[in-house]
Amino acid sequence: MFSFYQKRYASSPQAVKHYDTDQLRAEFLIDNLMELGKINLTYSHYDRYIAGSAAPLNPLSLETIDPLKSSYFLERRELGIINVGGTGTVVADGVSYVLGFKDSLYIGSGNKEVIFHSEDPYNPALFYLNSAPAHTNHPNKKVSLAEANKLQLGSMETANHRTVSQMIIGGIVTTCQLQMGMTELKTGSVWNTMPAHVHDRRMEVYFYLDIPDNQAVCHFMGEPQETRHIWMNNHQAVISPPWSIHSGAGTSNYTFIWGMAGENLDYADMDVCNITDLR
């Protein structure tokens, strides 16, 4: 079994004002996801959030990592999974869950063994993983893309017509603090999460996918009056601190998975930034 983890420490908005491109990318970009045959994890000190991937050719087992100081990975954590590859199976304490393309699965704390399988190693499953601390156990639950709560937002006129699929979120899945879903941009639209916003009581991670070859997404972050940007490619993720906006514009339409955790579980509770006030 091949696995790798890295740690990212929290950065203050005052410090980020002085970061150059290389330091911004080193602190916030996660660019080692979906390596075949491996589990790769990034442990962020923002809300102790973990973002990562499992891309099994042969079965891969999710093992604990040193920062958790636990006997198994989900001893004090919950896990959200969205498959962005071929059909695969996740086995949690002996119970199998088959995930097709863009299906999701919530696994509660206390599950001691989590194993990832691909149905076809020539078209492997690509499991995107998010994990947050959990104070109690909630039942495991699969939510397919068809079962997600769909929101139609934006318009073609403002180049942000998109479908938001709420998957691992209150009212669909009971969690301690983890929330996950997917936003798909319509053809001809490029902007996500615009108007931009901040939510000071929860952090967020964006994972970009469905970016066509030779295209890219420019992800915007920072305080509303002091924004920065990171250019991103397919299957890369970016950490968004609670004090930061998180928005993007692509050279084509694309999809992104959002995941978040923190004190605030109200999805709609945010401070919206007027577009004309951004700097």
Secondary structure, 3 states (H helix, E strand, C coil): CEEEEEEECCCCHHHHCCCCHHHHHHHHEECCCCCCCEEEEEEECCCCCEEEEECCCCCEECCCCHHHCCCCCCCCEEEEEEECCCCEEEEECCEEEEECCCCEEEECCCCCCEEEEECCCCCCCCEEEEEEECCCCCCCEEECHHHCEEEEECCCCCCCCEEEEEEECCCCCCCCCCEEEEEEECCCCCEECCCCEECCCEEEEEEEECCCCCCCEEEEEEECCEEEEEEECCCEEEEECCCCCCEEEECCCCEEEEEEEECCCCCCCCEECCHHHCC
